[in-house]
Amino acid sequence: MTRYVLAAALMAIASSAAAQTKTNPANAPGAADTKVRLQTLGYKDVHDLRRGPDGQWTAKATRGNTEKSVTAWPNGSVIAR
């Protein structure tokens, strides 16, 4: 009987640990998706692409003849400075 209780306790601990791992939602854009989105918007030479803790992507990119700092949000909006 104690074996079953011990086994159940170990399974409960393992499942709670697995529930705490952070996963990337299927609809969240990855680095390649973000780079393609920026290129579609007319940005070239996209580099230094980094993901922030809130899911936003920041990069350096050229549009026209000017290099800009670009932020792409998971909802699809893009801000260039």
MMTF fields as JSON, N, C-alpha, C and O atoms, coordinates in Angstrom:
{
  "mmtfVersion": "1.0.0",
  "mmtfProducer": "UNKNOWN",
  "numBonds": 323,
  "numAtoms": 324,
  "numGroups": 81,
  "numChains": 1,
  "numModels": 1,
  "chainsPerModel": [1],
  "groupsPerChain": [81],
  "chainIdList": ["A"],
  "bondAtomList": [4, 2, 8, 6, 12, 10, 16, 14, 20, 18, 24, 22, 28, 26, 32, 30, 36, 34, 40, 38, 44, 42, 48, 46, 52, 50, 56, 54, 60, 58, 64, 62, 68, 66, 72, 70, 76, 74, 80, 78, 84, 82, 88, 86, 92, 90, 96, 94, 100, 98, 104, 102, 108, 106, 112, 110, 116, 114, 120, 118, 124, 122, 128, 126, 132, 130, 136, 134, 140, 138, 144, 142, 148, 146, 152, 150, 156, 154, 160, 158, 164, 162, 168, 166, 172, 170, 176, 174, 180, 178, 184, 182, 188, 186, 192, 190, 196, 194, 200, 198, 204, 202, 208, 206, 212, 210, 216, 214, 220, 218, 224, 222, 228, 226, 232, 230, 236, 234, 240, 238, 244, 242, 248, 246, 252, 250, 256, 254, 260, 258, 264, 262, 268, 266, 272, 270, 276, 274, 280, 278, 284, 282, 288, 286, 292, 290, 296, 294, 300, 298, 304, 302, 308, 306, 312, 310, 316, 314, 320, 318],
  "bondOrderList": [1, 1, 1, 1, 1, 1, 1, 1, 1, 1, 1, 1, 1, 1, 1, 1, 1, 1, 1, 1, 1, 1, 1, 1, 1, 1, 1, 1, 1, 1, 1, 1, 1, 1, 1, 1, 1, 1, 1, 1, 1, 1, 1, 1, 1, 1, 1, 1, 1, 1, 1, 1, 1, 1, 1, 1, 1, 1, 1, 1, 1, 1, 1, 1, 1, 1, 1, 1, 1, 1, 1, 1, 1, 1, 1, 1, 1, 1, 1, 1],
  "groupList": [{"groupName": "MET", "atomNameList": ["N", "CA", "C", "O"], "elementList": ["N", "C", "C", "O"], "formalChargeList": [0, 0, 0, 0], "bondAtomList": [1, 0, 2, 1, 3, 2], "bondOrderList": [1, 1, 2], "singleLetterCode": "M", "chemCompType": "L-PEPTIDE LINKING"}, {"groupName": "THR", "atomNameList": ["N", "CA", "C", "O"], "elementList": ["N", "C", "C", "O"], "formalChargeList": [0, 0, 0, 0], "bondAtomList": [1, 0, 2, 1, 3, 2], "bondOrderList": [1, 1, 2], "singleLetterCode": "T", "chemCompType": "L-PEPTIDE LINKING"}, {"groupName": "ARG", "atomNameList": ["N", "CA", "C", "O"], "elementList": ["N", "C", "C", "O"], "formalChargeList": [0, 0, 0, 0], "bondAtomList": [1, 0, 2, 1, 3, 2], "bondOrderList": [1, 1, 2], "singleLetterCode": "R", "chemCompType": "L-PEPTIDE LINKING"}, {"groupName": "TYR", "atomNameList": ["N", "CA", "C", "O"], "elementList": ["N", "C", "C", "O"], "formalChargeList": [0, 0, 0, 0], "bondAtomList": [1, 0, 2, 1, 3, 2], "bondOrderList": [1, 1, 2], "singleLetterCode": "Y", "chemCompType": "L-PEPTIDE LINKING"}, {"groupName": "VAL", "atomNameList": ["N", "CA", "C", "O"], "elementList": ["N", "C", "C", "O"], "formalChargeList": [0, 0, 0, 0], "bondAtomList": [1, 0, 2, 1, 3, 2], "bondOrderList": [1, 1, 2], "singleLetterCode": "V", "chemCompType": "L-PEPTIDE LINKING"}, {"groupName": "LEU", "atomNameList": ["N", "CA", "C", "O"], "elementList": ["N", "C", "C", "O"], "formalChargeList": [0, 0, 0, 0], "bondAtomList": [1, 0, 2, 1, 3, 2], "bondOrderList": [1, 1, 2], "singleLetterCode": "L", "chemCompType": "L-PEPTIDE LINKING"}, {"groupName": "ALA", "atomNameList": ["N", "CA", "C", "O"], "elementList": ["N", "C", "C", "O"], "formalChargeList": [0, 0, 0, 0], "bondAtomList": [1, 0, 2, 1, 3, 2], "bondOrderList": [1, 1, 2], "singleLetterCode": "A", "chemCompType": "L-PEPTIDE LINKING"}, {"groupName": "ILE", "atomNameList": ["N", "CA", "C", "O"], "elementList": ["N", "C", "C", "O"], "formalChargeList": [0, 0, 0, 0], "bondAtomList": [1, 0, 2, 1, 3, 2], "bondOrderList": [1, 1, 2], "singleLetterCode": "I", "chemCompType": "L-PEPTIDE LINKING"}, {"groupName": "SER", "atomNameList": ["N", "CA", "C", "O"], "elementList": ["N", "C", "C", "O"], "formalChargeList": [0, 0, 0, 0], "bondAtomList": [1, 0, 2, 1, 3, 2], "bondOrderList": [1, 1, 2], "singleLetterCode": "S", "chemCompType": "L-PEPTIDE LINKING"}, {"groupName": "GLN", "atomNameList": ["N", "CA", "C", "O"], "elementList": ["N", "C", "C", "O"], "formalChargeList": [0, 0, 0, 0], "bondAtomList": [1, 0, 2, 1, 3, 2], "bondOrderList": [1, 1, 2], "singleLetterCode": "Q", "chemCompType": "L-PEPTIDE LINKING"}, {"groupName": "LYS", "atomNameList": ["N", "CA", "C", "O"], "elementList": ["N", "C", "C", "O"], "formalChargeList": [0, 0, 0, 0], "bondAtomList": [1, 0, 2, 1, 3, 2], "bondOrderList": [1, 1, 2], "singleLetterCode": "K", "chemCompType": "L-PEPTIDE LINKING"}, {"groupName": "ASN", "atomNameList": ["N", "CA", "C", "O"], "elementList": ["N", "C", "C", "O"], "formalChargeList": [0, 0, 0, 0], "bondAtomList": [1, 0, 2, 1, 3, 2], "bondOrderList": [1, 1, 2], "singleLetterCode": "N", "chemCompType": "L-PEPTIDE LINKING"}, {"groupName": "PRO", "atomNameList": ["N", "CA", "C", "O"], "elementList": ["N", "C", "C", "O"], "formalChargeList": [0, 0, 0, 0], "bondAtomList": [1, 0, 2, 1, 3, 2], "bondOrderList": [1, 1, 2], "singleLetterCode": "P", "chemCompType": "L-PEPTIDE LINKING"}, {"groupName": "GLY", "atomNameList": ["N", "CA", "C", "O"], "elementList": ["N", "C", "C", "O"], "formalChargeList": [0, 0, 0, 0], "bondAtomList": [1, 0, 2, 1, 3, 2], "bondOrderList": [1, 1, 2], "singleLetterCode": "G", "chemCompType": "PEPTIDE LINKING"}, {"groupName": "ASP", "atomNameList": ["N", "CA", "C", "O"], "elementList": ["N", "C", "C", "O"], "formalChargeList": [0, 0, 0, 0], "bondAtomList": [1, 0, 2, 1, 3, 2], "bondOrderList": [1, 1, 2], "singleLetterCode": "D", "chemCompType": "L-PEPTIDE LINKING"}, {"groupName": "HIS", "atomNameList": ["N", "CA", "C", "O"], "elementList": ["N", "C", "C", "O"], "formalChargeList": [0, 0, 0, 0], "bondAtomList": [1, 0, 2, 1, 3, 2], "bondOrderList": [1, 1, 2], "singleLetterCode": "H", "chemCompType": "L-PEPTIDE LINKING"}, {"groupName": "TRP", "atomNameList": ["N", "CA", "C", "O"], "elementList": ["N", "C", "C", "O"], "formalChargeList": [0, 0, 0, 0], "bondAtomList": [1, 0, 2, 1, 3, 2], "bondOrderList": [1, 1, 2], "singleLetterCode": "W", "chemCompType": "L-PEPTIDE LINKING"}, {"groupName": "GLU", "atomNameList": ["N", "CA", "C", "O"], "elementList": ["N", "C", "C", "O"], "formalChargeList": [0, 0, 0, 0], "bondAtomList": [1, 0, 2, 1, 3, 2], "bondOrderList": [1, 1, 2], "singleLetterCode": "E", "chemCompType": "L-PEPTIDE LINKING"}],
  "groupTypeList": [0, 1, 2, 3, 4, 5, 6, 6, 6, 5, 0, 6, 7, 6, 8, 8, 6, 6, 6, 9, 1, 10, 1, 11, 12, 6, 11, 6, 12, 13, 6, 6, 14, 1, 10, 4, 2, 5, 9, 1, 5, 13, 3, 10, 14, 4, 15, 14, 5, 2, 2, 13, 12, 14, 13, 9, 16, 1, 6, 10, 6, 1, 2, 13, 11, 1, 17, 10, 8, 4, 1, 6, 16, 12, 11, 13, 8, 4, 7, 6, 2],
  "groupIdList": [1, 2, 3, 4, 5, 6, 7, 8, 9, 10, 11, 12, 13, 14, 15, 16, 17, 18, 19, 20, 21, 22, 23, 24, 25, 26, 27, 28, 29, 30, 31, 32, 33, 34, 35, 36, 37, 38, 39, 40, 41, 42, 43, 44, 45, 46, 47, 48, 49, 50, 51, 52, 53, 54, 55, 56, 57, 58, 59, 60, 61, 62, 63, 64, 65, 66, 67, 68, 69, 70, 71, 72, 73, 74, 75, 76, 77, 78, 79, 80, 81],
  "secStructList": [7, 2, 2, 2, 2, 2, 2, 2, 2, 2, 2, 2, 2, 2, 2, 2, 2, 2, 2, 6, 1, 7, 7, 7, 7, 6, 6, 1, 7, 7, 2, 2, 2, 2, 2, 2, 2, 2, 2, 2, 6, 6, 7, 3, 3, 3, 3, 3, 3, 3, 3, 7, 6, 6, 1, 7, 3, 3, 3, 3, 3, 3, 3, 6, 6, 3, 3, 3, 3, 3, 3, 3, 7, 6, 6, 1, 7, 3, 3, 3, 7],
  "xCoordList": [0.821, 0.0, 0.869, 0.562, 1.941, 2.802, 3.513, 3.84, 3.753, 4.371, 3.468, 3.938, 2.162, 1.221, 1.114, 1.019, 1.131, 1.066, 2.337, 2.271, 3.491, 4.76, 4.795, 5.25, 4.323, 4.289, 3.36, 3.688, 2.22, 1.281, 1.884, 1.704, 2.588, 3.218, 4.313, 4.423, 5.111, 6.16, 5.569, 6.11, 4.473, 3.836, 3.258, 3.308, 2.718, 2.168, 3.273, 3.084, 4.411, 5.542, 6.063, 6.354, 6.181, 6.686, 5.737, 6.196, 4.439, 3.495, 3.462, 3.272, 3.642, 3.665, 4.942, 4.918, 6.045, 7.288, 7.167, 7.675, 6.508, 6.326, 5.395, 5.562, 4.43, 3.502, 4.176, 3.674, 5.294, 5.984, 6.95, 7.456, 7.221, 8.138, 7.465, 6.269, 8.222, 7.687, 7.751, 8.809, 6.624, 6.579, 6.28, 5.713, 6.656, 6.387, 5.052, 4.913, 4.067, 2.774, 2.934, 3.823, 2.089, 2.193, 2.033, 2.594, 1.276, 1.055, 2.083, 2.015, 3.019, 4.052, 5.094, 5.59, 5.425, 6.395, 7.807, 8.213, 8.538, 9.929, 10.828, 10.34, 12.132, 13.097, 12.946, 12.967, 12.797, 12.672, 11.384, 11.39, 10.278, 9.005, 9.104, 8.595, 9.759, 9.896, 10.764, 10.454, 11.84, 12.72, 11.967, 12.1, 11.189, 10.41, 9.362, 9.138, 8.722, 7.726, 8.361, 7.791, 9.537, 10.23, 10.643, 10.531, 11.113, 11.494, 10.284, 10.394, 9.142, 7.909, 7.501, 6.911, 7.816, 7.489, 8.517, 8.399, 9.523, 10.484, 11.815, 12.647, 12.033, 13.309, 14.314, 13.969, 15.552, 16.619, 17.727, 17.754, 18.631, 19.774, 19.344, 19.887, 18.377, 17.895, 18.958, 19.34, 19.435, 20.468, 20.279, 19.448, 21.058, 20.957, 19.532, 19.031, 18.898, 17.525, 17.536, 18.178, 16.805, 16.763, 15.333, 14.566, 14.99, 13.65, 13.674, 14.538, 12.719, 12.587, 11.749, 11.12, 11.728, 10.978, 9.462, 8.746, 8.97, 7.536, 7.107, 5.974, 8.015, 7.681, 7.964, 7.781, 8.4, 8.727, 10.089, 10.946, 10.285, 11.567, 12.144, 11.43, 13.417, 14.104, 15.216, 15.823, 15.471, 16.493, 16.978, 16.378, 18.054, 18.54, 18.211, 18.41, 17.708, 17.353, 17.462, 17.372, 17.655, 17.786, 16.524, 16.028, 16.018, 14.877, 15.237, 15.514, 15.233, 15.774, 17.287, 17.92, 17.853, 19.298, 19.595, 20.725, 18.589, 18.735, 18.589, 17.625, 19.573, 19.444, 18.593, 18.771, 17.667, 16.744, 16.727, 17.051, 16.341, 16.079, 14.596, 13.736, 14.303, 12.941, 12.472, 13.215, 11.231, 10.609, 9.366, 8.489, 9.288, 8.133, 7.44, 8.055, 6.16, 5.368, 4.673, 4.421, 4.356, 3.683, 2.326, 1.874, 1.671, 0.369, 0.473, -0.543, 1.725, 1.928, 2.361, 2.799, 2.249, 2.646, 4.172, 4.887, 4.638, 6.078, 6.318, 5.611, 7.333, 7.71, 9.172, 10.012, 9.473, 10.857, 11.262, 10.485, 12.484, 13.016, 14.312, 14.93],
  "yCoordList": [-1.192, 0.0, 1.261, 2.229, 1.247, 2.43, 2.687, 3.831, 1.635, 1.812, 2.625, 3.496, 2.338, 3.07, 4.536, 5.431, 4.76, 6.135, 6.881, 8.034, 6.229, 6.845, 7.121, 8.182, 6.18, 6.36, 7.518, 8.315, 7.608, 8.694, 10.042, 11.03, 10.087, 11.333, 11.76, 12.942, 10.819, 11.145, 11.634, 12.554, 11.034, 11.476, 12.883, 13.683, 13.192, 14.527, 15.575, 16.67, 15.256, 16.179, 16.39, 17.52, 15.321, 15.415, 16.226, 17.022, 16.043, 16.785, 18.262, 19.108, 18.592, 20.008, 20.671, 21.849, 19.953, 20.508, 20.734, 21.731, 19.832, 19.991, 21.152, 21.816, 21.409, 22.513, 23.859, 24.863, 23.915, 25.166, 25.547, 26.67, 24.652, 24.992, 25.972, 25.862, 26.921, 27.956, 27.46, 27.062, 27.49, 27.033, 28.214, 29.216, 28.091, 29.11, 28.786, 27.723, 29.677, 29.39, 29.2, 29.785, 28.398, 28.074, 29.296, 29.338, 30.287, 31.453, 32.561, 33.587, 32.397, 33.411, 33.323, 32.239, 34.471, 34.44, 34.156, 34.617, 33.396, 33.118, 34.117, 35.052, 33.924, 34.845, 34.887, 35.965, 33.738, 33.701, 34.385, 35.129, 34.142, 34.783, 36.3, 37.037, 36.756, 38.187, 38.83, 39.918, 38.165, 38.706, 38.816, 39.819, 37.809, 37.838, 38.95, 39.65, 39.113, 40.177, 41.549, 42.395, 41.77, 43.047, 43.252, 44.362, 42.21, 42.321, 42.614, 43.347, 42.055, 42.317, 43.785, 44.357, 44.386, 45.792, 46.747, 47.963, 46.206, 47.043, 47.226, 48.013, 46.523, 46.62, 45.654, 44.531, 46.103, 45.26, 45.157, 45.919, 44.223, 44.029, 43.929, 44.627, 43.068, 42.87, 42.093, 40.991, 42.676, 42.016, 42.364, 43.201, 41.713, 41.868, 41.612, 42.334, 40.596, 40.252, 39.549, 38.513, 40.14, 39.583, 39.597, 40.52, 38.56, 38.46, 38.948, 38.559, 39.806, 40.309, 39.382, 38.462, 39.607, 38.722, 38.794, 37.87, 39.873, 39.997, 39.566, 39.819, 38.912, 38.378, 39.321, 38.944, 40.52, 41.457, 41.124, 40.567, 41.469, 41.283, 42.651, 43.529, 42.842, 44.072, 43.726, 42.658, 44.648, 44.419, 45.751, 46.797, 45.691, 46.816, 46.453, 45.316, 47.427, 47.173, 48.465, 49.557, 48.335, 49.481, 49.62, 48.656, 50.852, 51.162, 52.434, 53.466, 52.354, 53.462, 53.43, 52.41, 54.512, 54.564, 54.774, 55.1, 54.59, 54.875, 53.61, 52.861, 53.376, 52.249, 52.679, 53.763, 51.811, 52.107, 50.966, 49.825, 51.296, 50.289, 49.936, 50.81, 48.659, 48.221, 47.291, 46.417, 47.486, 46.609, 45.994, 46.711, 44.668, 43.95, 43.231, 42.439, 43.516, 42.932, 41.667, 41.519, 40.746, 39.499, 39.726, 38.872, 40.854, 41.111, 41.597, 41.784, 41.805, 42.185, 43.624, 43.977, 44.466, 45.856, 45.991, 45.232, 46.985, 47.236, 48.722, 49.57, 49.023, 50.405, 50.565, 49.749, 51.631, 51.924, 53.26, 54.214, 53.325, 54.566, 54.895, 55.907],
  "zCoordList": [0.0, 0.0, 0.0, -0.696, 0.772, 0.847, -0.477, -0.792, -1.253, -2.569, -3.483, -4.215, -3.442, -4.284, -3.863, -4.703, -2.574, -2.07, -2.471, -2.898, -2.336, -2.717, -4.222, -4.648, -5.014, -6.46, -6.842, -7.721, -6.193, -6.479, -6.087, -6.798, -4.975, -4.538, -5.519, -5.847, -5.982, -6.949, -8.263, -8.876, -8.703, -9.941, -9.772, -10.706, -8.613, -8.375, -8.378, -8.907, -7.8, -7.783, -9.199, -9.593, -9.956, -11.325, -12.204, -13.023, -12.055, -12.89, -12.516, -13.39, -11.244, -10.866, -11.362, -11.719, -11.394, -11.923, -13.424, -13.939, -14.128, -15.565, -15.873, -16.896, -15.023, -15.238, -15.056, -15.562, -14.353, -14.104, -15.213, -15.219, -16.15, -17.231, -18.169, -18.44, -18.66, -19.537, -20.974, -21.46, -21.635, -23.02, -23.928, -23.493, -25.165, -26.163, -26.819, -27.424, -26.714, -27.349, -28.851, -29.468, -29.418, -30.842, -31.738, -32.833, -31.287, -32.136, -31.913, -32.59, -31.003, -30.772, -31.885, -32.192, -32.488, -33.589, -33.094, -32.028, -33.882, -33.583, -34.295, -34.93, -34.193, -34.793, -36.309, -36.904, -36.93, -38.397, -38.845, -39.826, -38.136, -38.476, -38.348, -39.193, -37.29, -37.058, -38.133, -38.617, -38.504, -39.547, -40.878, -41.579, -41.227, -42.467, -42.405, -43.392, -41.247, -41.103, -41.319, -42.007, -40.737, -40.908, -42.366, -42.887, -43.021, -44.427, -45.302, -46.285, -44.959, -45.698, -45.565, -46.481, -44.425, -44.197, -44.805, -44.649, -45.496, -46.194, -45.485, -45.936, -44.396, -43.683, -44.297, -44.662, -44.404, -44.949, -43.912, -42.945, -44.114, -43.236, -41.774, -40.918, -41.488, -40.12, -39.347, -39.742, -38.238, -37.432, -35.959, -35.609, -35.106, -33.645, -33.146, -32.284, -33.684, -33.316, -31.961, -31.785, -31.001, -29.635, -29.128, -29.404, -28.381, -27.803, -26.37, -25.584, -26.033, -24.675, -23.82, -24.342, -22.511, -21.606, -21.804, -21.417, -22.398, -22.623, -24.026, -24.435, -24.766, -26.074, -27.23, -28.388, -26.946, -28.021, -28.601, -27.915, -29.865, -30.537, -30.848, -31.332, -30.579, -30.95, -31.924, -31.847, -32.843, -33.853, -34.388, -34.142, -35.111, -35.913, -37.355, -37.781, -38.095, -39.49, -40.282, -39.722, -41.58, -42.455, -43.289, -43.873, -43.329, -44.198, -44.939, -44.326, -46.255, -47.042, -46.879, -47.149, -46.45, -46.185, -44.708, -44.345, -43.85, -42.43, -41.606, -41.76, -40.713, -39.791, -38.608, -38.054, -38.234, -37.143, -36.152, -36.481, -34.927, -33.913, -34.023, -33.921, -34.232, -34.5, -33.391, -32.944, -32.953, -31.964, -32.587, -33.068, -32.58, -33.113, -31.961, -31.247, -31.791, -30.708, -31.188, -32.384, -30.266, -30.663, -31.334, -32.097, -31.067, -31.677, -33.119, -33.787, -33.608, -34.989, -35.199, -36.293, -34.176, -34.365, -34.364, -33.711, -35.12, -35.255, -35.032, -35.577, -34.217, -33.934, -34.298, -33.918, -35.044, -35.438, -34.839, -34.848, -34.316, -33.757, -34.412, -34.084]
}
